[in-house]
Amino acid sequence: MAFFTGFILRIKKNRAIKLYLRKLPRLLQKDYGRSKRYRPRQVRATIERSGLPVEFSCYAILIFCSKKAFDRYHTEMGETCDYEAMRSYVGNLFFNGNTNFSAHEVLPSSTDFDGGFHGIDTGGSD
């Protein structure tokens, strides 16, 4: 039973991350303008406003915020999240193993955005 529960949780997490990669760049840009990085509370507010899954918002904060902001946010929230393990997870699943990805890689430019993200393995299920 634990395997099944873990499997379902992993599917939900992968779907949420994929939604963050696809939808958040445009939504964050609309809400706060184009930026290399956003603040964790901005990312969280955009997730909540847009109806995206809140349960895995740590991953969105990991993608769109600096490590320092990620760590500070989670300390303030009393949460413990392993930044390096999470980056590895996202990098392996969506960036062909590259853990040095940046939000800039998923942010659309004004001329090439087609509603998706470019150069990224879209692994995981829809």
For each residue, the residues with C-beta under 8 A, 3 or more apart:
1: 4 5
2: 5 6
3: 6 7
4: 1 7 8
5: 1 2 8 9
6: 2 3 9 10
7: 3 4 10 11
8: 4 5 11 12
9: 5 6 12 13
10: 6 7 13 14
11: 7 8 14 15 124 125
12: 8 9 15 16 53 55 56
13: 9 10 16 17 56 59
14: 10 11 17 18 93 123 124 125
15: 11 12 18 19 53 124 125 126
16: 12 13 19 20 52 53 55 56 59
17: 13 14 20 21 56 59 60 63 90 93 94 124
18: 14 15 21 22 94 122 124 126
19: 15 16 22 23 24 52 53
20: 16 17 23 24 47 52 56 59 60 63
21: 17 18 24 25 63 94 106 117 120
22: 18 19 25 115 116 117
23: 19 20 26 27 50 52
24: 19 20 21 27 28 43 46 47 52 60 63 64
25: 21 22 28 29 103 106 107 108 113 117
26: 23 29 30 108 113 115
27: 23 24 30 31 46 49 50
28: 24 25 31 32 35 38 42 43 46 64 107
29: 25 26 32 33 34 107 108
30: 26 27
31: 27 28 42 45 46 49
32: 28 29 35 38 42 46
33: 29
34: 29 107
35: 28 32 38
36: 102 103 104
37: 64 65 66 69 103
38: 28 32 35 42 43 64 65 103
39: 42 43 65 69
40: 43 44 61 65 69 70 72 73
41: 44 45 73
42: 28 31 32 38 39 45 46
43: 24 28 38 39 40 46 47 57 60 61 64 65
44: 40 41 47 48 54 57 60 61
45: 31 41 42 48 49
46: 24 27 28 31 32 42 43 49 50 52
47: 20 24 43 44 50 52 53 54 57 60
48: 44 45 51 54
49: 27 31 45 46
50: 23 27 46 47
51: 48
52: 16 19 20 23 24 46 47 60
53: 12 15 16 19 47 56 57
54: 44 47 48 57
55: 12 16
56: 12 13 16 17 20 53 59 60
57: 43 44 47 53 54 60 61
58: 61 62 74 79 81 86
59: 13 16 17 20 56 62 63 86 90
60: 17 20 24 43 44 47 52 56 57 63 64
61: 40 43 44 57 58 64 65 69 70 73
62: 58 59 65 70 81 83 86 87 90
63: 17 20 21 24 59 60 90 101 103 106
64: 24 28 37 38 43 60 61 103
65: 37 38 39 40 43 61 62 69 70 73 103
66: 37 69 70
67: 70 71 83
68: 71 72
69: 37 39 40 61 65 66 72 73
70: 40 61 62 65 66 67 73 74 81 83
71: 67 68 74 75 83
72: 40 68 69 75 76
73: 40 41 61 65 69 70 76 77
74: 58 70 71 77 79 80 81
75: 71 72 78
76: 72 73
77: 73 74
78: 75
79: 58 74
80: 74
81: 58 62 70 74 86
82: 85 86
83: 62 67 70 71 86 87
84: 87 88 99
85: 82 88 89
86: 58 59 62 81 82 83 89 90
87: 62 83 84 90 91 99 101
88: 84 85 91 92 99
89: 85 86 92 93
90: 17 59 62 63 86 87 93 94 95 99 101
91: 87 88 94 95 97 98 99 100 101
92: 88 89 95 97 99
93: 14 17 89 90 121 123 124
94: 17 18 21 90 91 101 120 121 122 123 124
95: 90 91 92 98 99 101 105 120 121
96: 120 121
97: 91 92
98: 91 95 101
99: 84 87 88 90 91 92 95
100: 91
101: 63 87 90 91 94 95 98 105 106
102: 36 105
103: 25 36 37 38 63 64 65 106 107
104: 36 107
105: 95 101 102 117 119 120
106: 21 25 63 101 103 117 120
107: 25 28 29 34 103 104
108: 25 26 29 112 113 117
109: 112 113
110: 113
111:
112: 108 109 118
113: 25 26 108 109 110
114:
115: 22 26
116: 22
117: 21 22 25 105 106 108 120 122
118: 112
119: 105
120: 21 94 95 96 105 106 117
121: 93 94 95 96
122: 18 94 117
123: 14 93 94
124: 11 14 15 17 18 93 94
125: 11 14 15
126: 15 18
